Amino acid sequence: MLLENKVVIVTGAASPRGIGKATARVLAANGARVVILDLREEDAVAAARDLGEGHLGLACNVTRKEDCLVAVEGVLQKYGRVDGLINNAGITQPLRVMDIAAENFDAVVDVNLRGSLYMSQAVIPHMKKQSSGSIVCMSSVSAQRGGGIFGGPHYSAAKAGVLGLARAMARELGGDNVRVNSITPGLIQTDITGDKLTPEMRAEIIKGIPLNRLGNAEDVANACLYLISDLSSYLTGVTLDVNGGMLIH
Ligand code: NAD
């Protein structure tokens, strides 16, 4: 199997219909030991249990450095190694530029961008010691086209920051055989958009998607599998669009 004996952490993976949970399922089906991190311990534990035997669920708020370090310590205690990290935890807010208050900016930048930095910092020393590792950062088409559908400008900025962070980490860590790549999903049907998508909006959006449908969490999960596994052994610093052709550039 592609991920036999590999230990992979997925942040924000307890949301039942989310990209993180779907990714955890795909990684587990390909032989990985999966560690699910999310805000509430009971959600993370239950999500890990859903995957079957041998996986781990831990509470971790990725905006807190201490939480990230403690979580990775727990992973090392249980498995003795960490091979992959998927920086998936994210939040969005549908605000217009003049409505973004300081607390909105902080909340969105903290989870999406600061959280990706803190979690990466928690695993990098161990990946360097192993001389191998793969980190995937979840950005968004919103970073590339200046807004997706539901994210405000602060979300676009945070997700564009994620791309810069990932590329810079890729350059710095290549010599240690630690690869860092990003995924930019288009509109994926998960709970992040809640019930905000009306049938009219959906039809209008689909007109702009060459593959003629919205994305589902498994579409992104399969891209994560590719980037985490050795199938992508000569890729680092790339941005992989998973958007049905919504943005061809
Ligand atoms: P989701 O809301 O279903 O899942 C997000 C998860 O992150 C939740 O489980 C939540 O509890 C967790 N989380 C939030 N704050 C956290 C924190 N501080 N620490 C740890 N966990 C935290 O959303 P989703 O649609 O599955 O999104 C997953 C990722 O994909 C996000 O980064 C999102 O920005 C990105 N994305 C989603 C879409 C889309 O259309 N759904 C498009 C582009 C990018």
Boltz pocket constraint, residues with backbone or C-beta under 6 A from the ligand:
constraints:
  - pocket:
      binder: B
      contacts: [[A, 11], [A, 12], [A, 13], [A, 14], [A, 15], [A, 17], [A, 18], [A, 19], [A, 20], [A, 37], [A, 38], [A, 39], [A, 60], [A, 61], [A, 62], [A, 63], [A, 87], [A, 88], [A, 89], [A, 90], [A, 91], [A, 92], [A, 111], [A, 115], [A, 138], [A, 139], [A, 140], [A, 141], [A, 184], [A, 185], [A, 186], [A, 187], [A, 188], [A, 189], [A, 190], [A, 191], [A, 192], [A, 193]]
      max_distance: 6.0
